[in-house]
Amino acid sequence: MKRLRLGIAGGCLNTGYGLIPLSKVYHRVLAKRVKSARDARLRVHLASLESHEPGDHLRSVDKLLEKRNVEALIYQVRPEFLWMQTTWIWKRRERTGPGSIRLNSCHRAADGWTLKTPDCRPIGKLRGLNWSLGRLFGKENQAWNCVRDMLTEVKNACDRRDVRFAVLGSIAGPWYLPSFHDHAHNKVNGIIHDLDIPFIDLRAALTETDDTIWFEDGRHLNETGHERIAETVLPFALQWLAARPEEPAEE
């Protein structure tokens, strides 16, 4: 039986955000599809990208590559991370008491890109103005430089270990601005094209305004959405699996 150790670096998409059963999360569905299509085993190892700090993302990926010895890696470009990086104003959520509004201080320090503002989320009612001001004051340029640097480092880390690599996404639900959807997709597509990274394009299978795949919050995918992601990722998993040698049967 062939086996593939697949690493997936992502956010709440990896767990379904607790809104759907774990058995319905896309990588669990994907493993079942691989088993059915090729009678092969897909072993999935996860890394969290839910931090707002790019440096945390790279450390999570390094740990996944180093400790889990994966043979292929899927890196999810999260819409929330792109939104957090490109907007001008942040709302910091305190664990106790009210939140406070902060300016986006994204900059490149000696140890990489950083925000230095924990637990940040964009404010909702002024989303359009918030994003426009971010572009006006140059925050967006910093953000896309950050994304390019991150993906370059992940690609280089995979190349050094002979790990196959693909980028997943991005897909953003109705909560986000339609203009942001289009702009972010084009930017991500351009970066990965320049870096020659395979792209698992979720926009081909998912529609941001399709209410049948999103929960009411407009940010998290339901079971139907996860099914479609599994269908989209399946050809990549089968291609990686085909390159793997047969493993001897266990005695």
Summary of the structure (lengths in Angstrom):
residues: 251
radius of gyration: 18.5
end to end distance: 12.8
largest distance: 64.8
contacts: 789
relative contact order: 0.17
helix: 47%
strand: 18%
